[in-house]
């Protein structure tokens, strides 16, 4: 192009200008292509992200394993505690049954003793079936005194 300008040759000047513009366009296109297709930085970032995701996944798997171990430990502890509570409940139930039987026996003995006292005091006549249907009052001192007087009265008449 410079040679065409110096020699005042229009064809060489235009040809040189077109050749220069084509070369500059080609260089620009090659640089743009290289800029677009060069992915070294992106590959580096992608590699870092993949490594970070793998590390996070490993931490997640480790946390899940630890959680499962903790759950199984809690299940074992709960089962052991249930067994302990069942054994304790059975022991307490046996103790309550024994206590109930003891109180029941005490009540039976007291009832028998009260019945004997009523028969002795004359408030309950075992030979008279009509006395079984009669309401017997709670043995108060007044009733005992009346029963003693009635027994003395019957004893004097026999």
TORTI-342506 format. One record per atom (N, C-alpha, C): residue in three letters; x, y, z. Coordinates in steps of 0.001 Angstrom, whole numbers, plus 500000, padded with zeros to 6 digits. Example, Ala and Ser with C-alpha at 12.3 -4.5 7.8 and 13.67 -1.06 7.14 Angstrom:
# residues 2
ALA513190494310507800
ALA512300495500507800
ALA513200496700507800
SER512850497750507080
SER513670498940507140
SER512900500030507870
END
This chain:
# residues 158
UNK500839498833500000
UNK500000500000500000
UNK500894501243500000
UNK501943501274500790
UNK502853502420500799
UNK503605502537499470
UNK503957501405498933
UNK504643501425497641
UNK503732501993496561
UNK502413501618496604
UNK501445502136495647
UNK501242503616495826
UNK501306504137497066
UNK501155505580497312
UNK502377506308496787
UNK503573505756497031
UNK504799506427496612
UNK504874506460495073
UNK504522505377494444
UNK504603505319492974
UNK503345505857492313
UNK502442506256493026
UNK501166506789492588
UNK500445505793491686
UNK500448504530492185
UNK499765503460491493
UNK498506503125492308
UNK497321503431491744
UNK496068503276492462
UNK495742501809492718
UNK496030500941491794
UNK495696499530491982
UNK496494498935493128
UNK497767499292493185
UNK498600498776494283
UNK498177499374495616
UNK497755500576495673
UNK497314501220496894
UNK496026500569497384
UNK495061500365496501
UNK493794499749496886
UNK494034498295497281
UNK494846497585496506
UNK495158496176496837
UNK495844496078498182
UNK496776496954498449
UNK497475496947499749
UNK496528497275500884
UNK495604498215500673
UNK494648498575501716
UNK493723497401502005
UNK493267496744500913
UNK492391495584501118
UNK493159494479501826
UNK494418494236501406
UNK495235493192502046
UNK495468493523503530
UNK495744494782503841
UNK495964495187505230
UNK494691495017506044
UNK493567495433505493
UNK492298495298506225
UNK491951493822506428
UNK492219492998505411
UNK491944491565505541
UNK492840490953506612
UNK494097491329506630
UNK495036490796507633
UNK494631491239509030
UNK494276492509509196
UNK493849492991510513
UNK492551492304510951
UNK491624492108510014
UNK490374491425510340
UNK490662489982510741
UNK491550489331509985
UNK491901487952510306
UNK492571487853511676
UNK493466488752511961
UNK494132488774513284
UNK493092489015514386
UNK492172489944514172
UNK491133490238515162
UNK490229489021515372
UNK489855488362514260
UNK489011487180514382
UNK489733486046515126
UNK491025485863514842
UNK491792484823515544
UNK491876485152517029
UNK492094486399517384
UNK492172486791518796
UNK490808486631519485
UNK489755487031518779
UNK488416486868519357
UNK488100485390519558
UNK488451484541518551
UNK488208483108518684
UNK488992482545519870
UNK490263482927519966
UNK491080482451521085
UNK490504482924522418
UNK490034484148522485
UNK489446484695523718
UNK488166483924524075
UNK487355483587523053
UNK486107482876523294
UNK486373481414523651
UNK487282480771522935
UNK487467479334523127
UNK488471478974524207
UNK489219479886524696
UNK490162479585525773
UNK489374479522527078
UNK489356478324527676
UNK488546478106528880
UNK489409477670530054
UNK490630478051530070
UNK491519477641531161
UNK491011478128532519
UNK490598479368532595
UNK490112479923533864
UNK488813479225534275
UNK487933479014533276
UNK486677478342533585
UNK486926476900534024
UNK487856476242533348
UNK488193474874533741
UNK488753474843535161
UNK489572475827535472
UNK490135475903536834
UNK489021476099537863
UNK488097477030537569
UNK486979477269538483
UNK486085476036538587
UNK485842475364537465
UNK485026474154537470
UNK485702473043538276
UNK487005472885538115
UNK487747471894538897
UNK487665472190540384
UNK487827473471540742
UNK487709473861542152
UNK486303473568542687
UNK485287473889541888
UNK483906473654542317
UNK483635472157542470
UNK484178471344541557
UNK483983469898541648
UNK484665469349542900
UNK485877469803543160
UNK486582469355544368
UNK485826469786545625
UNK485318470998545634
UNK484551471475546783
UNK483256470677546951
UNK482587470370545835
UNK481361469573545901
UNK481661468161546407
UNK482784467585545962
UNK483171466252546454
UNK483457466280547954
UNK484154467309548395
UNK484446467431549829
UNK483149467597550622
UNK482240468398550106
UNK480945468592550781
UNK480156467289550813
UNK480182466545549706
UNK479483465256549661
UNK480083464292550681
UNK481392464274550791
UNK482049463404551774
UNK481656463814553198
UNK481621465111553471
UNK481182465570554794
UNK479736465168555050
UNK478903465258554020
UNK477500464879554147
UNK477365463384554444
UNK478115462563553715
UNK478066461111553931
UNK478568460786555334
UNK479646461451555765
UNK480169461225557119
UNK479148461648558166
UNK478472462772557934
UNK477445463232558883
UNK476274462255558915
UNK475882461725557754
UNK474808460734557729
UNK475209459474558484
UNK476443459028558307
UNK476909457837559020
UNK476914458088560525
UNK477394459256560936
UNK477403459589562361
UNK475981459667562902
UNK475072460223562121
UNK473673460315562542
UNK473065458924562686
UNK473366458031561760
UNK472839456669561841
UNK473404455938563060
UNK474682456150563346
UNK475286455544564539
UNK474601456086565793
UNK474360457386565822
UNK473695457999566981
UNK472271457473567124
UNK471564457333566004
UNK470197456799566056
UNK470188455369566589
UNK471118454560566120
UNK471154453172566594
UNK471501453125568076
UNK472385454016568532
UNK472713454073569956
UNK471485454478570767
UNK470746455473570265
UNK469530455902570957
UNK468496454780570985
UNK468384454027569870
UNK467448452896569858
UNK467853451852570892
UNK469150451540570961
UNK469622450567571953
UNK469363451063573363
UNK469660452337573604
UNK469422452908574938
UNK467933452863575290
UNK467079453206574314
UNK465633453198574565
UNK465151451777574840
UNK465669450798574093
UNK465259449406574321
UNK465709448938575699
UNK466949449302576078
UNK467441448921577406
UNK466607449587578495
UNK466254450840578294
UNK465441451533579292
UNK464041450931579378
UNK463475450552578208
UNK462168449895578231
UNK462246448586579015
UNK463313447819578808
UNK463471446565579550
UNK463595446834581044
UNK464382447862581400
UNK464524448215582810
UNK463175448618583400
UNK462440449449582671
UNK461141449899583167
UNK460162448735583282
UNK460213447806582330
UNK459326446644582407
UNK459666445795583627
UNK460972445606583865
UNK461377444830585044
UNK460970445551586321
UNK461170446854586345
UNK460800447643587526
UNK459290447607587746
UNK458544447712586648
UNK457089447664586741
UNK456634446300587263
UNK457258445227586772
UNK456888443893587248
UNK457193443750588734
UNK458347444281589167
UNK458706444224590581
UNK457715445020591420
UNK457383446229590971
UNK456424447052591705
UNK455040446403591720
UNK454651445777590599
UNK453360445105590539
UNK453326443943591535
UNK454413443165591595
UNK454484442062592563
UNK454412442584593989
UNK455132443699594236
UNK455100444291595581
UNK453697444789595914
UNK453031445402594939
UNK451671445887595184
UNK450709444721595389
UNK450894443634594635
UNK450053442453594831
UNK450240441890596240
UNK451507441822596669
UNK451783441319598019
UNK451163442244599069
UNK451298443546598859
UNK450730444520599791
UNK449202444406599802
UNK448603444227598616
UNK447157444076598534
UNK446709442818599284
UNK447404441721599065
UNK447039440477599752
UNK447176440644601267
UNK448233441353601697
UNK448432441585603127
UNK447282442423603695
UNK446912443486602990
UNK445799444331603456
UNK444493443557603416
UNK444308442751602360
UNK443094441945602251
UNK442999440968603422
UNK444123440333603722
UNK444127439403604860
UNK443836440135606162
UNK444388441328606309
UNK444138442129607508
UNK442657442470607612
UNK442047442862606489
UNK440627443213606486
UNK439790441976606806
UNK440161440823606263
UNK439419439591606558
UNK439509439266608040
UNK440713439401608600
UNK440903439119610028
UNK440086440093610873
UNK440140441382610505
UNK439368442380611258
UNK437870442103611138
UNK437417441713609948
UNK436004441401609752
UNK435595440207610607
UNK436449439207610592
UNK436155438030611407
UNK436119438395612888
UNK437098439220613314
UNK437136439637614721
UNK435899440463615065
UNK435485441354614171
UNK434290442166614408
UNK433054441278614478
UNK432985440289613598
UNK431848439366613618
UNK431798438599614930
UNK432964438149615381
UNK433015437424616664
UNK432566438339617794
UNK433024439603617776
UNK432610440558618811
UNK431105440796618763
UNK430553440929617547
UNK429122441147617414
UNK428335439946617946
UNK428827438759617639
UNK428142437557618149
UNK428266437505619659
UNK429434437789620190
UNK429667437764621630
UNK428851438827622350
UNK428744440018621705
UNK427987441103622335
UNK426484440931622151
UNK426073439984621337
UNK424663439712621164
UNK424006440529620074
UNK424773441261619292
UNK424188442050618205
UNK423896441177616985
UNK424522440034616901
UNK424329439151615769
UNK424105437749616304
UNK422935437222616017
UNK422597435888616484
UNK422767434938615308
UNK423761434039615395
UNK424047433134614290
UNK422970432073614141
UNK422186431831615167
UNK421132430830615095
UNK419839431395614542
UNK419734432734614423
UNK418516433373613947
UNK418765433879612519
UNK418178433246611480
UNK418396433682610098
UNK417860435084609840
UNK416914435554610588
UNK416366436900610382
UNK417391437960610737
UNK418344437635611590
UNK419335438640611983
UNK420345438912610874
UNK420401438008609897
UNK421339438233608780
UNK420886439374607889
UNK419590439584607802
UNK419066440642606956
UNK418959441958607684
UNK419219441989608944
UNK419111443190609751
UNK420350444069609548
UNK420159445364609492
UNK421277446302609347
UNK421960446426610693
UNK423243446233610663
UNK424011446297611899
UNK424691447653611944
UNK424525448361613008
UNK425138449673613153
UNK426631449553613455
UNK427335450626613208
UNK428768450645613495
UNK428953450534615004
UNK429847449655615459
UNK429962449443616918
UNK430537450664617623
UNK429665451482618145
UNK430066452650618926
UNK430001452275620398
UNK430555453074621286
UNK430500452739622713
UNK429060452602623227
UNK428137453427622692
UNK426745453327623138
UNK426139451994622732
UNK426407451575621488
UNK425885450292621018
UNK426493449138621804
UNK427738449225622136
UNK428379448167622912
UNK427756448087624324
UNK427497449248624868
UNK426885449260626200
UNK425491448646626138
UNK424704449001625095
UNK423375448423624933
UNK423466446911624723
UNK424445446480623937
UNK424596445048623683
UNK424983444326624962
UNK425845444939625773
UNK426250444308627038
UNK425052444187627966
UNK424217445232628025
UNK423021445182628865
UNK422056444103628367
UNK421913444019627028
UNK421025443004626464
UNK421561441608626752
UNK422869441441626689
UNK423467440134626964
UNK423276439765628429
UNK423411440750629352
UNK423199440484630776
UNK421747440120631040
UNK420855440799630298
UNK419411440544630466
UNK419077439132629976
UNK419666438721628899
UNK419418437379628388
UNK420075436327629269
UNK421254436695629770
UNK421956435752630645
UNK421213435544631962
UNK420535436548632464
UNK419780436430633720
UNK418515435639633481
UNK417902435752632284
UNK416665435047632043
UNK416916433569631713
UNK418089433161631340
UNK418371431749631048
UNK418718431036632234
END
